[in-house]
């Protein structure tokens, strides 16, 4: 499964991202695990990005957390990029929701979606974009039907990419947990 997803995403990334040079991120100065000052001698490279840590225990925890993340189990950055590209093909063909994307830059939208999903699924970088309520506040008439259509397309995309059904269920649970924020409703009471 991972080989098929990676091969698909590799080909897709070559065509979609060939014109987008990516500058390397500067080395972080704060440890992503402990929040303490990072030691530039204690590093780990993950998906072509070098992370610095305060100590070896923090580096090991970060590495273990990446390996155990849903993000990594789904195939990491390359698989997520392929999924988002295929997902938006479905979304833009759907008359129930495509009007919400008429006047926006799909290049920016896809980039933001990849960043958000990566963080939500346990990727290495925190999401720094708008929160879901703010990002969806101006979408007139947005309701459960629209949310369900988007979720349906994500699930169909993951199924098409032959992702394990147990991983799809985990991803869909995370997506479902965002419903109140996306639809600007009061937060559901936690049990």
N, C-alpha and C positions, 0 to 999 in steps of 0.2 A: 504494500500500500504506500509506504513512504517513498519508495523509488518512483512509483508512478506520479505521485504528487510532486516530488522534487523535479523529475524530468519535465513535467508539464509546466511547473512554475519557472524552471530555468529558461525554457523557450519563451514563455510569456514575458518574463523579466527582461530578456534580451530585446524583445521588440518594444516593450513599454518603457523601459528605463534606459535604453541605450543612449538617449540624448540628455539624460539627467546625471551629470557628474555629481558624485557625493563626496563632500569634503569629510575627512576623518574628524570625529569628535575629539575635543581636547580631553586630556586625562582629568577625571574628576578629582576634586580636592577634598571631598567629604565622602567617607565610607558609606556605601549604600546599605550596609547592614547595621553598623553600630551608630552611625551619625557623627562619629569622631573624625578627626583629621586623617585623611588617607595618606599612607606611606607609598610614594611612587615606586618603591622597590618591591612592593607586594601587589602583584597584578594577576589578572586572568583575562584571556581573550575569549570572547563569546560573540559569535556572529560578526566577526570583523571589527569588533569594538573592544578596546582595552579598558578594563575597570581596575581601579586601585582601591586597596582596603587598608583599614587601620592595623589589622593583624592577620595572622595566618588563619585563625579560627573563623574570622569573618569571611575570608576568601573561601574557605571550605564550605561554610553555610550557604553562601551565595551560589556556589557551584552545585551543591546538593539541591537547593531550592529550584534552580534552573532545570535540572534533570527531572525533578518531580513535578514540574509545572504542566498544566494542561496545554499551555502554549508550546512547550517542547514536545509533548506527546502528540500534538497535532502536526508537528513537522517544523516548527519554528518559523522564522521570518519568511523563508521562501514559500512555504506552504500557505502562510497567512496572506502573502501578497497575491498568490494565485487565486486563493479563495475570494478575496475582495474583488479582484478583477472580474471573475466569473459571476459573483454575486450582483455586481452592478449591471452586468449585461441583462440579468433577469429583472432587476428592479426597474431599469429604464424601459423595458418592454412591457411593463405592467401598468395599465391605465388606471388602476386603483391608486397608485402612488407616484407615478413618474412626473406628474405635474409639480411635485414638491422640489424637483431637481432641474426645472427648466432654466432658471436664471442663475445657476451657480456654476462655478468652475469645477468640473468633475475631476480634474487633476488634483486640486486642493481637497475636494471632498474625499477622494480615495485615500489620499495621504493621511488626512485626519482620521478616517475610519480605521486604517491600518494601525495608526498609533494608539487609538483608543482600544481596539480589540486586543492588540498585543499586551497592553497594560492590564486589561480586564482578565485576560487569560493567563497571566503570570509571567509575562515577558520581562526583560531586564530593565526597561526604562519606565519610569512613572509617566502617566499621562499629564500633559501640561496645557491642554486645550481648554476650551470652555466646558463648564459642567453641563450635564445633559439637560437640565431645566433651562438654562440660558440658551443653549444651542438650539432648542426646539420651541422656545417661547413664542416666536413670531410666525409659527406655522399654523395658519388659520384652519380650523376644522379638524385638526389632527385628533384621531380617536383610536379606539381599540381595533377597528377594522384595518386601519393603516398599519398599526403596530403588528398585528397578526400577519398581514401581507409581507412585511419586511422579515419577520421571523420565519415565515414559510419559505421565503427565498434563501435565507441563510441555511436553513435545514436542508433544503433541496440541493444547495451548492455543496455542502459537506457530504451529503449522500452521493452526489455525482462524482466527487473526488475520492470516493470509497473510504471515507473516514470510518473508523470503528463505531458502531452504534452507541456503545457506552460512552465514548468521548463526545459524540454528538449530543447525547443527553446532558452531559455535564456542561457543554458550551451553551445549549439552549436554556438550561437552568440559570446560567449567568445572565444571558440576554433577557430572560423573563423577569429577572430581579430588577431590571431597569425600567419596567413599564411605567410605574408611577412617576418617575423623574422625567421620562421622555414625554409623557402626556400631561405633565405639570399638575399632578394630583398631589394631595397630601400624602406623606409617606405612610405606608401600611404599618400598622402596629406589629411589632415583633413579638412572637410568642415567648 
